[in-house]
Amino acid sequence: MRLFALFLLSTFVLRPQEQDYKLTAQSNLVILDVGVRETSGRLVPDLQKDNFRILENGKVQTISDFNRGDEPVTVGLVIDNSGSMRPKRNAVNAAATGFLDASNPKDEVFITHFNDRVARSLPAETLFTDDRNLLVKSLARDPSEGRTALYDAVISSLRQLESGKQTRKSLLVVSDGGDNASKNRLADVLDALHGSFATIYTIGVFDSDDADRNPGVLRRLAEISGGEAYFPKELDDVQEICRRIAKDIRNRYTLTYVPSESSQNRIRKIHVEVTSPSRAKLVVHARTSYVFPENARP
């Protein structure tokens, strides 16, 4: 999953001269939302703080706070609306509706569609909503046509997430992973992701002969952020995948720590270990890295 990790910078401000996703801070608080499953895929909801171990740049960190439970999140549905998606549109919209039905009803949600351009699909005055009827209506806006600006859509959606009031933030991206229309590059997306709160889940929807498909990009976005990438064999499988992701988001562990070392490395590597004597092996999904702000002090 994403089983999802994010970092929160306390007392942060945005520098006007920098891009929107660049964050600065005087202190750094890392908040990891972590998903844990058995090898069978079953969620593990009953772990305690002592079951977890966090390493940053290879050094063990002290977990200062531990929580679990179903709390509202800020989430964006980022859906490919290019011409190649036209025959898949109804199935994807139905799956996205299933995601909404399986999510926490207090989540604040937005919808972004993208083809040659990136379009916020809620009414202009509405950044987020928990109104299911409005969200479902917004899924059906605009015809499927044009090319694919995936990178621009992800960066735009990461920026919109920052306006959300919930600490935990996530994106669900449905696309073939290709990009033939963005102004931004993949490197720009990865920079934005390292400086963002979000965990990204991706669903690759493409045909075997789709020349624009790029599953590697979808896997990379999910891996860095602590999410999961899904590649359904049949279009009908997207419905169940969306419900699985919604359930995943609602069954999360939140671990907080202050980095214990002042390495000059701005990109910090994170590794989360989970052990339980009653279970032979557990599968962990958590953020693998983040950018330590230039002027932050551990």
Long-range contacts (C-beta under 8 A, 24 or more apart in sequence): 1-35, 1-37, 1-201, 1-226, 1-227, 1-228, 1-245, 1-248, 1-249, 1-285, 2-33, 2-35, 2-170, 2-199, 2-200, 2-201, 2-222, 2-225, 2-226, 2-227, 2-228, 2-248, 2-249, 2-285, 3-33, 3-34, 3-35, 3-36, 3-37, 3-226, 3-227, 3-228, 3-248, 3-252, 3-284, 3-285, 3-286, 4-33, 4-34, 4-35, 4-168, 4-170, 4-199, 4-225, 4-226, 4-227, 4-249, 4-252, 4-285, 4-286, 4-287, 5-32, 5-33, 5-34, 5-199, 5-225, 5-226, 5-270, 5-272, 5-286, 5-287, 5-288, 6-31, 6-32, 6-33, 6-167, 6-168, 6-169, 6-196, 6-197, 6-198, 6-199, 6-225, 6-226, 6-287, 7-31, 7-32, 7-197, 7-287, 7-290, 8-167, 8-197, 9-293, 9-296, 12-293, 19-192, 20-159, 20-162, 21-155, 21-158, 21-159, 21-162, 21-191, 21-192, 21-195, 21-196, 22-195, 23-195, 23-293, 24-293, 24-294, 24-295, 24-296, 25-293, 25-295, 25-296, 26-295, 26-296, 26-297, 27-258, 27-296, 27-297, 28-258, 28-259, 28-292, 28-293, 28-296, 28-297, 28-298, 29-256, 29-257, 29-258, 30-56, 30-61, 30-256, 30-257, 30-258, 30-259, 30-270, 30-290, 31-167, 31-254, 31-255, 31-256, 32-226, 32-254, 32-255, 32-256, 32-257, 32-270, 32-272, 32-286, 32-287, 33-168, 33-199, 33-226, 33-252, 33-253, 33-254, 33-255, 33-286, 34-226, 34-252, 34-253, 34-254, 34-255, 34-272, 34-274, 34-284, 34-285, 34-286, 35-226, 35-248, 35-251, 35-252, 35-253, 35-284, 35-285, 35-286, 36-253, 36-274, 36-282, 36-283, 36-284, 36-285, 37-282, 37-283, 37-285, 38-279, 38-281, 38-282, 38-283, 39-281, 39-282, 39-283, 43-247, 43-248, 43-251, 44-276, 44-279, 44-282, 45-251, 47-253, 47-274, 47-276, 49-255, 51-274, 51-275, 51-276, 52-253, 52-255, 52-272, 52-273, 52-274, 53-272, 53-273, 53-274, 53-275, 54-255, 54-257, 54-270, 54-271, 54-272, 54-273, 55-270, 55-271, 55-272, 55-273, 56-257, 56-259, 56-260, 56-261, 56-268, 56-269, 56-270, 57-261, 57-263, 57-265, 57-268, 57-269, 58-269, 59-260, 59-261, 61-257, 61-259, 61-260, 62-257, 62-258, 62-260, 63-255, 63-256, 63-257, 64-256, 64-257, 64-258, 65-254, 65-255, 65-256, 66-253, 66-254, 66-255, 66-256, 67-253, 67-254, 68-252, 68-253, 68-254, 69-252, 70-104, 70-250, 70-251, 71-104, 71-166, 71-168, 71-252, 72-104, 72-106, 72-107, 72-108, 72-166, 73-104, 73-107, 73-108, 73-166, 73-168, 73-169, 73-170, 73-249, 74-107, 74-108, 74-109, 74-128, 74-161, 74-164, 74-165, 74-166, 74-168, 74-169, 74-170, 75-103, 75-107, 75-108, 75-109, 75-110, 75-169, 75-170, 75-171, 75-172, 75-249, 76-109, 76-110, 76-111, 76-112, 76-157, 76-160, 76-161, 76-170, 76-171, 76-172, 77-109, 77-110, 77-111, 77-112, 77-139, 77-171, 77-172, 77-174, 78-112, 78-114, 78-153, 78-154, 78-157, 78-171, 78-172, 78-173, 78-174, 78-175, 79-111, 79-112, 79-113, 79-114, 79-139, 79-173, 79-174, 79-175, 80-113, 80-114, 80-115, 80-148, 80-150, 80-174, 80-175, 80-176, 80-205, 81-113, 81-114, 81-115, 81-119, 81-142, 81-144, 81-145, 81-146, 82-114, 82-115, 82-116, 82-144, 82-145, 82-146, 82-147, 82-148, 83-115, 83-144, 83-145, 83-146, 83-147, 84-148, 84-176, 84-206, 84-210, 84-212, 85-144, 85-205, 86-143, 86-144, 86-145, 88-205, 88-235, 89-144, 91-235, 91-236, 91-238, 91-239, 92-174, 92-205, 92-238, 93-139, 93-140, 94-239, 95-174, 95-238, 95-239, 95-241, 95-242, 96-139, 96-172, 96-174, 96-242, 97-136, 97-139, 98-239, 98-242, 98-243, 98-246, 99-172, 99-242, 99-243, 99-245, 99-246, 100-132, 100-135, 100-136, 100-246, 101-132, 101-243, 102-242, 102-243, 102-246, 102-247, 103-246, 103-249, 103-250, 104-249, 104-250, 105-130, 105-132, 106-130, 107-166, 108-164, 108-165, 108-166, 109-135, 110-157, 110-160, 111-135, 111-138, 111-139, 112-153, 112-156, 112-157, 112-160, 113-141, 113-142, 114-148, 114-149, 114-150, 114-152, 114-153, 115-144, 115-145, 115-146, 115-147, 115-148, 115-149, 115-181, 116-146, 116-147, 116-149, 116-181, 117-146, 117-149, 117-152, 118-149, 118-152, 118-153, 118-156, 120-160, 127-160, 127-163, 128-163, 128-164, 146-181, 147-180, 147-181, 148-175, 148-176, 148-178, 148-179, 148-180, 148-181, 148-212, 149-179, 149-181, 149-182, 149-183, 150-175, 150-177, 150-178, 150-179, 150-182, 150-217, 151-179, 151-182, 151-184, 151-185, 151-186, 151-188, 151-189, 152-181, 152-182, 152-183, 152-184, 153-182, 154-189, 154-192, 154-193, 154-200, 154-221, 155-184, 155-188, 155-189, 155-192, 158-192, 158-193, 158-196, 158-198, 159-192, 161-196, 161-197, 161-198, 162-196, 162-197, 167-197, 168-197, 168-249, 168-252, 168-254, 169-196, 169-197, 169-198, 169-199, 170-198, 170-199, 170-200, 170-201, 170-227, 170-249, 171-198, 171-199, 171-200, 171-201, 172-200, 172-201, 172-202, 172-203, 172-242, 172-245, 173-200, 173-201, 173-202, 173-203, 173-218, 173-221, 174-202, 174-203, 174-205, 174-238, 175-202, 175-203, 175-204, 175-205, 175-218, 176-204, 176-205, 176-206, 176-210, 176-212, 176-213, 176-214, 177-202, 177-204, 177-206, 177-213, 177-214, 177-215, 177-216, 177-217, 177-218, 178-206, 178-210, 178-212, 178-213, 178-214, 178-217, 179-214, 179-217, 180-212, 186-217, 189-221, 190-220, 190-224, 193-221, 193-224, 193-225, 194-224, 194-267, 194-289, 194-290, 194-291, 195-290, 195-291, 196-225, 198-225, 199-225, 199-226, 199-227, 199-287, 200-225, 200-227, 201-227, 201-228, 201-229, 201-230, 201-245, 201-248, 202-227, 202-228, 202-229, 202-230, 203-229, 203-230, 203-231, 203-232, 203-238, 203-241, 203-242, 204-229, 204-230, 204-231, 204-232, 205-232, 205-235, 205-238, 223-288, 224-287, 224-288, 224-289, 225-287, 226-285, 226-286, 226-287, 226-288, 227-285, 228-285, 258-298, 259-292, 259-298, 260-298, 261-298, 262-297, 262-298, 263-292, 265-292, 266-291, 266-292, 266-294, 267-291, 267-292, 268-292
